[in-house]
Amino acid sequence: MPIDSASAGVDTARIRLVGEFDGANAGLLHDEVLALLSRIRLSRIVVDMHLVTLADSTALGTLVSCHRAAAAAGAVLTIEAPSPFVRRVLWVSGLQGLFGLAPPAVVASPRA
């Protein structure tokens, strides 16, 4: 899974994940977040997940761990533009609010 990180302002970093985010590569995100937090004072880390095709329970645990590490350093970690798969996994696990995501819109079904 490729990871791109870049500055998105004076105190904001952006990390873009691409492909499958699972136990085989979840440590890459954790390492990147810790490296960013140790190098510069951040108030926000944005994880762009619009190109993530799969996220398993290890990935979710890693996101929570990164969120806690950011909070301990005085920063907020949010998820931006989650793919439909990621949005569903976060919703089912009850984690969407932790990462600054609104619950999915409820569409009323027409009555017969």
N, C-alpha and C positions, 0 to 999 in steps of 0.2 A: 504494500500500500504506500504510494507516494505521499509525502507530507511536504507542503510548502508553508513556510512561515515568513511573514513580512510585517513591517511596521505599518500601522494604519493611523498613525498620529503620534503625538509626543508620548502618550502613556497607554497606548492601545496596540496590541499585537493581534494579527490575524493568522490563523492556521487553517489551511485547506487540506481536507482528507479526500482521497480518491480511491474508489474500489471497495474491496472487502475489508472491513474493520473487525478483526476477531482476535482470538487468543494468540495467533501466530505473529501478530504485529501490533497488538495494543500497547506494548511497552514502548514503541516508538513515539506515540503521542505523549505518554507519561514523561519520557525522557525530554522531549521537546518542551513541554510545559515547565518542567523543573529547570531546564537550561535557561529559558526565557526569564523566569522569575529570579534566577540567580544573577543574571547579567544586568537587567535594568528594572527600575521601579515602574511597575505597571498598575493601572487602575482597572484595566479590562483586557480580557483575552476572548477573542471571538473565534469559535471553531465552525468553519463553513463545511457543512456536510451534504451539500446538494448533489455531489457525485459519489456518495457512498451507496453501494448496492447491497451490502449486508452488514449487520451489526449483531453480534451475539452477546451472551451474558458477560463474558470477559470484557468486551468492549464497554458495556454499560458500567461495569465495576470500575474500569479505568477512567471513564468520564467522571464518575462520582469522586474518585480519588483525586483527579486533576482539579475538580471543583473545590474540594477541601483544601488542597495545596494552595490554590489561588486565594481562597478566602483567608487562609493563615498568613498570606503575604500581603493582605489588604486589597486584593483584586477580586473582580467578579469574572467568572467564566460563563459565557453564554454560547448557545448553539444558534447558528444562523442558517436559514434555508435548508432545513433537513430534507432529504429525499423522502418520498412517500413511505418507503420501507422504514427508514429511521424514525420518522414522525410516528408511525404506528407502534413501533417497538417502545419508544419513549412514552407514548400514551398508555399502552397496555401495562407497562411497568410502573406507571404513576410518576415518572420522572420529568415530564415535560415542563412543569412549573419550576423545578429546580434550575433548569437551564434557560429560563426566560421565555418559554414558548407558551402561547395561549392554547387552550384545549381545542381540538378540532371542531370545526363548525358542524352543528347538527342540522341536517336537512330533513324537514318534515316530509313524510310520504303522503301522497295525495290519497284522500279517502275514496273508496269505491262507491 
